[in-house]
C-alpha cells in the first residue's frame, strides 16, 4: 500500500492508542476494495485518493469497535459520517495497490500463497491475477484479452475473494490456537453481503442441523432454506468447499 495511505492509517490509530493495529486496518481496506471492485468510475479521480479515503474510514471504524469513550468517541462519530467510499472505485493503478498491500507483510504473503493453492479452480486465480496485475482491474479489458465473458471473470473474482476471506480467517484462528470445531469452521465463512458468500454460513448451519453434508441434497436444502433448487445445487457444493478450505488451513495440512 502507498506509504502515505499506510501513514494516514497509523496516524489515526495512534491517536486512539491503537497504532499496533495498522496491519489489520490495511488488510480490511484492501478487502473492502476487492468487494467493491465492480464500481469502477474513472471520473472520480486517482485510485490512491480513493484508497486513502476508505482507509481513513476503516481506521475510524476500527477505533469505534475498540471502544473509544468520551471526547474521542464524539470525534469518531463526526469523522466517520458520510457515504461509504467503498460504493465507488476508480480504475487507475488499482492492481498496484492490491499487490503492494499483499506484499506488505509475511501474513499477507502467506494468505495469498494459500489462496493460490486452495482455490477450487486454479484458472480462477490466474484470471484474477491477470485482472489485477496486468489489466489494472478492468473487467472489460481483461475479459477481452483472456477470451472469456465478463460474467465468467466476475465469477472467478468472487471465487478467489471468498477463498481468500476463508483462508485469512482460518489463519487467524489457527494462530490463536482455536480448536477445529464446527463453530470455528463456521466462523471462517463470509458474513457480509450475499454476493460475498454470507449465504454459505446460513446454509452450512442448516446442513449441520440436518446431519451433515453426507445427509443432505439440493432438494432437501431448498425446502429448508427457501432457495431455488438450482441455487441450492451451487451453494451446497461451494459451502462444502469453503469449509474444506477452512479445515485444511486450521489443521495445517495445506500442500507445500
Kinemage of the C-alpha trace (Angstrom):
@kinemage 1
@onewidth
@group {chain A} dominant
@subgroup {mainchain}
@vectorlist {calphas} color= white
{ca unk a 1} P 0.000 0.000 0.000
{ca unk a 2} L 1.159 3.539 -0.724
{ca unk a 3} L 3.281 4.811 2.197
{ca unk a 4} L 1.076 7.919 2.548
{ca unk a 5} L -2.029 5.770 2.945
{ca unk a 6} L -0.402 3.496 5.498
{ca unk a 7} L 0.937 6.541 7.320
{ca unk a 8} L -2.510 8.128 7.434
{ca unk a 9} L -3.958 4.945 8.923
{ca unk a 10} L -1.240 4.812 11.554
{ca unk a 11} L -1.737 8.480 12.476
{ca unk a 12} L -5.461 7.938 13.063
{ca unk a 13} L -4.997 4.735 15.044
{ca unk a 14} L -2.128 6.142 17.081
{ca unk a 15} L -4.393 8.979 18.179
{ca unk a 16} L -6.558 6.365 19.885
{ca unk a 17} L -3.669 4.284 21.206
{ca unk a 18} L -4.161 1.625 18.525
{ca unk a 19} L -1.085 2.087 16.355
{ca unk a 20} L -0.251 -1.606 16.678
{ca unk a 21} L -3.386 -2.463 14.671
{ca unk a 22} L -2.285 -0.757 11.459
{ca unk a 23} L -1.757 -4.037 9.552
{ca unk a 24} L -5.291 -5.199 10.366
{ca unk a 25} L -6.819 -1.976 9.066
{ca unk a 26} L -4.658 -2.043 5.939
{ca unk a 27} L -5.885 -5.581 5.264
{ca unk a 28} L -9.514 -4.540 5.885
{ca unk a 29} L -9.074 -1.662 3.451
{ca unk a 30} L -7.877 -3.948 0.669
{ca unk a 31} L -10.671 -6.435 1.365
{ca unk a 32} L -13.270 -3.648 1.154
{ca unk a 33} L -11.766 -2.526 -2.147
{ca unk a 34} L -11.895 -6.021 -3.594
{ca unk a 35} L -15.539 -6.407 -2.629
{ca unk a 36} L -16.403 -3.100 -4.331
{ca unk a 37} L -14.349 -3.625 -7.466
{ca unk a 38} L -17.368 -3.687 -9.790
{ca unk a 39} L -17.906 0.010 -9.040
{ca unk a 40} L -15.114 1.483 -11.131
{ca unk a 41} L -15.613 5.151 -12.064
{ca unk a 42} L -12.534 6.773 -13.638
{ca unk a 43} L -14.167 10.202 -13.387
{ca unk a 44} L -13.850 10.175 -9.601
{ca unk a 45} L -10.097 10.631 -9.621
{ca unk a 46} L -6.977 8.620 -8.885
{ca unk a 47} L -7.335 5.322 -7.059
{ca unk a 48} L -4.779 6.310 -4.440
{ca unk a 49} L -7.112 9.077 -3.303
{ca unk a 50} L -9.978 6.597 -3.050
{ca unk a 51} L -7.843 4.105 -1.156
{ca unk a 52} L -6.790 6.846 1.240
{ca unk a 53} L -10.432 7.781 1.865
{ca unk a 54} L -11.592 4.238 2.518
{ca unk a 55} L -8.517 3.536 4.658
{ca unk a 56} L -9.335 6.503 6.888
{ca unk a 57} L -12.908 5.292 7.291
{ca unk a 58} L -11.753 1.777 8.127
{ca unk a 59} L -9.353 3.248 10.693
{ca unk a 60} L -12.121 5.212 12.407
{ca unk a 61} L -14.437 2.190 12.261
{ca unk a 62} L -11.715 0.086 13.884
{ca unk a 63} L -11.254 2.621 16.654
{ca unk a 64} L -15.003 2.674 17.252
{ca unk a 65} L -15.068 -1.089 17.630
{ca unk a 66} L -12.177 -0.867 20.047
{ca unk a 67} L -14.479 1.028 22.381
{ca unk a 68} L -13.179 4.599 22.397
{ca unk a 69} L -15.025 6.691 25.006
{ca unk a 70} L -15.939 10.301 25.838
{ca unk a 71} L -14.424 13.042 23.689
{ca unk a 72} L -12.678 10.566 21.423
{ca unk a 73} L -15.968 8.788 20.769
{ca unk a 74} L -17.514 12.093 19.695
{ca unk a 75} L -14.615 12.704 17.362
{ca unk a 76} L -15.113 9.302 15.810
{ca unk a 77} L -18.802 9.934 15.215
{ca unk a 78} L -18.001 13.123 13.348
{ca unk a 79} L -15.103 11.840 11.265
{ca unk a 80} L -16.803 8.674 10.060
{ca unk a 81} L -20.064 10.299 8.920
{ca unk a 82} L -20.927 10.459 5.226
{ca unk a 83} L -21.283 7.981 2.369
{ca unk a 84} L -19.117 4.895 2.402
{ca unk a 85} L -16.357 5.399 -0.183
{ca unk a 86} L -16.493 1.684 -0.974
{ca unk a 87} L -19.576 2.468 -3.051
{ca unk a 88} L -17.280 3.956 -5.708
{ca unk a 89} L -13.967 2.847 -7.117
{ca unk a 90} L -11.703 4.253 -9.795
{ca unk a 91} L -9.677 2.022 -12.037
{ca unk a 92} L -6.239 3.593 -12.388
{ca unk a 93} L -3.459 1.684 -10.615
{ca unk a 94} L -5.887 -0.381 -8.500
{ca unk a 95} L -3.910 -3.548 -9.213
{ca unk a 96} L -0.730 -1.928 -7.925
{ca unk a 97} L -2.469 -1.011 -4.672
{ca unk a 98} L -3.677 -4.577 -4.188
{ca unk a 99} L -0.331 -6.166 -4.993
{ca unk a 100} L 1.574 -3.767 -2.743
{ca unk a 101} L -0.846 -4.458 0.099
{ca unk a 102} L -0.486 -8.212 -0.321
{ca unk a 103} L 3.290 -7.944 -0.250
{ca unk a 104} L 3.288 -5.661 2.799
{ca unk a 105} L 3.639 -8.372 5.416
{ca unk a 106} L 4.538 -12.016 5.825
{ca unk a 107} L 0.946 -12.756 6.827
{ca unk a 108} L -0.415 -11.255 3.623
{ca unk a 109} L 2.048 -13.228 1.520
{ca unk a 110} L 1.008 -16.394 3.349
{ca unk a 111} L -2.676 -15.710 2.697
{ca unk a 112} L -2.015 -15.072 -0.991
{ca unk a 113} L 0.050 -18.252 -1.340
{ca unk a 114} L -2.541 -20.393 0.442
{ca unk a 115} L -5.347 -18.930 -1.642
{ca unk a 116} L -3.484 -19.839 -4.815
{ca unk a 117} L -3.027 -23.417 -3.550
{ca unk a 118} L -6.537 -23.942 -2.207
{ca unk a 119} L -8.817 -22.118 -4.645
{ca unk a 120} L -11.165 -24.625 -6.278
{ca unk a 121} L -10.316 -23.656 -9.844
{ca unk a 122} L -6.653 -22.757 -10.483
{ca unk a 123} L -7.715 -20.911 -13.635
{ca unk a 124} L -9.734 -18.547 -11.450
{ca unk a 125} L -6.639 -17.438 -9.575
{ca unk a 126} L -4.676 -16.931 -12.794
{ca unk a 127} L -7.511 -14.909 -14.306
{ca unk a 128} L -7.824 -12.703 -11.239
{ca unk a 129} L -4.060 -12.227 -11.044
{ca unk a 130} L -4.141 -11.025 -14.656
{ca unk a 131} L -7.131 -8.799 -13.908
{ca unk a 132} L -5.347 -7.052 -11.044
{ca unk a 133} L -1.748 -7.028 -12.209
{ca unk a 134} L -1.951 -6.688 -15.990
{ca unk a 135} L -5.287 -5.055 -16.777
{ca unk a 136} L -5.453 -2.637 -13.853
{ca unk a 137} L -8.660 -4.154 -12.501
{ca unk a 138} L -10.612 -3.502 -15.716
{ca unk a 139} L -13.064 -6.379 -16.227
{ca unk a 140} L -13.872 -5.413 -19.854
{ca unk a 141} L -10.205 -5.235 -20.861
{ca unk a 142} L -9.210 -8.411 -19.030
{ca unk a 143} L -12.161 -10.473 -20.261
{ca unk a 144} L -11.489 -9.460 -23.869
{ca unk a 145} L -7.790 -10.293 -23.603
{ca unk a 146} L -8.426 -13.604 -21.808
{ca unk a 147} L -11.172 -14.638 -24.211
{ca unk a 148} L -13.839 -15.162 -21.552
{ca unk a 149} L -17.082 -13.380 -20.730
{ca unk a 150} L -17.161 -10.559 -18.213
{ca unk a 151} L -19.550 -12.583 -16.055
{ca unk a 152} L -17.134 -15.549 -16.054
{ca unk a 153} L -14.337 -13.239 -14.927
{ca unk a 154} L -16.527 -11.776 -12.178
{ca unk a 155} L -17.374 -15.320 -11.064
{ca unk a 156} L -13.650 -16.080 -10.869
{ca unk a 157} L -13.065 -12.955 -8.812
{ca unk a 158} L -15.858 -13.850 -6.396
{ca unk a 159} L -14.410 -17.349 -6.024
{ca unk a 160} L -10.932 -16.028 -5.251
{ca unk a 161} L -12.171 -13.332 -2.847
{ca unk a 162} L -14.291 -15.851 -0.923
{ca unk a 163} L -11.396 -18.285 -0.702
{ca unk a 164} L -9.034 -15.541 0.474
{ca unk a 165} L -11.547 -14.478 3.132
{ca unk a 166} L -11.809 -18.023 4.490
{ca unk a 167} L -8.038 -18.501 4.382
{ca unk a 168} L -7.448 -15.262 6.269
{ca unk a 169} L -9.964 -16.144 8.985
{ca unk a 170} L -8.617 -19.683 9.301
{ca unk a 171} L -5.009 -18.495 9.547
{ca unk a 172} L -6.025 -16.120 12.347
{ca unk a 173} L -7.933 -18.873 14.162
{ca unk a 174} L -5.015 -21.278 13.861
{ca unk a 175} L -2.588 -18.633 15.138
{ca unk a 176} L -4.891 -18.077 18.116
{ca unk a 177} L -4.869 -21.807 18.878
{ca unk a 178} L -8.586 -22.233 18.272
{ca unk a 179} L -9.686 -25.895 18.138
{ca unk a 180} L -11.038 -27.360 14.908
{ca unk a 181} L -14.713 -27.379 15.821
{ca unk a 182} L -17.888 -26.786 13.857
{ca unk a 183} L -18.132 -23.344 15.428
{ca unk a 184} L -14.586 -22.430 14.420
{ca unk a 185} L -15.168 -23.646 10.867
{ca unk a 186} L -18.394 -21.679 10.553
{ca unk a 187} L -16.617 -18.619 11.916
{ca unk a 188} L -14.282 -18.669 8.917
{ca unk a 189} L -17.123 -18.227 6.412
{ca unk a 190} L -18.065 -14.857 4.888
{ca unk a 191} L -20.677 -12.823 6.743
{ca unk a 192} L -21.230 -9.625 4.715
{ca unk a 193} L -23.293 -9.411 1.548
{ca unk a 194} L -24.904 -12.251 -0.382
{ca unk a 195} L -22.505 -11.807 -3.309
{ca unk a 196} L -19.591 -12.278 -0.948
{ca unk a 197} L -20.926 -15.609 0.272
{ca unk a 198} L -22.741 -14.843 3.528
{ca unk a 199} L -25.265 -17.454 2.419
{ca unk a 200} L -22.538 -20.073 2.985
{ca unk a 201} L -22.780 -19.733 6.755
{ca unk a 202} L -26.582 -19.883 6.886
{ca unk a 203} L -26.635 -22.858 4.542
{ca unk a 204} L -23.879 -24.659 6.451
{ca unk a 205} L -25.745 -24.202 9.730
{ca unk a 206} L -28.817 -25.745 8.099
{ca unk a 207} L -26.713 -28.638 6.808
{ca unk a 208} L -25.232 -29.277 10.253
{ca unk a 209} L -28.699 -29.316 11.799
{ca unk a 210} L -29.793 -31.815 9.147
{ca unk a 211} L -26.933 -34.190 9.982
{ca unk a 212} L -24.082 -33.051 7.728
{ca unk a 213} L -23.292 -32.793 4.036
{ca unk a 214} L -23.495 -36.551 3.608
{ca unk a 215} L -27.120 -36.498 4.753
{ca unk a 216} L -28.498 -33.690 2.570
{ca unk a 217} L -29.036 -32.840 -1.068
{ca unk a 218} L -30.085 -29.780 -3.029
{ca unk a 219} L -33.779 -30.636 -2.791
{ca unk a 220} L -33.795 -31.015 0.988
{ca unk a 221} L -31.844 -27.777 1.432
{ca unk a 222} L -34.202 -25.940 -0.920
{ca unk a 223} L -37.065 -26.901 1.380
{ca unk a 224} L -35.238 -25.730 4.489
{ca unk a 225} L -33.682 -22.513 3.175
{ca unk a 226} L -36.198 -21.313 0.616
{ca unk a 227} L -33.517 -21.046 -2.071
{ca unk a 228} L -34.341 -22.418 -5.522
{ca unk a 229} L -33.242 -25.941 -6.399
{ca unk a 230} L -30.604 -24.719 -8.847
{ca unk a 231} L -29.275 -22.206 -6.339
{ca unk a 232} L -29.017 -24.905 -3.681
{ca unk a 233} L -27.115 -27.188 -6.046
{ca unk a 234} L -24.477 -24.495 -6.418
{ca unk a 235} L -24.498 -23.328 -2.803
{ca unk a 236} L -24.207 -26.792 -1.228
{ca unk a 237} L -21.124 -27.572 -3.313
{ca unk a 238} L -19.481 -24.219 -2.659
{ca unk a 239} L -20.254 -24.141 1.071
{ca unk a 240} L -18.764 -27.627 1.428
{ca unk a 241} L -15.663 -26.490 -0.427
{ca unk a 242} L -15.236 -23.343 1.707
{ca unk a 243} L -15.463 -25.422 4.882
{ca unk a 244} L -12.858 -27.813 3.485
{ca unk a 245} L -10.560 -24.852 2.830
{ca unk a 246} L -11.025 -23.681 6.418
{ca unk a 247} L -10.364 -27.156 7.823
{ca unk a 248} L -7.260 -27.599 5.676
{ca unk a 249} L -5.755 -24.354 6.965
{ca unk a 250} L -6.811 -24.930 10.579
{ca unk a 251} L -5.250 -28.388 10.574
{ca unk a 252} L -2.099 -27.104 8.893
{ca unk a 253} L -2.162 -29.741 6.179
{ca unk a 254} L -2.064 -27.445 3.150
{ca unk a 255} L 0.251 -28.715 0.444
{ca unk a 256} L 3.791 -27.397 0.305
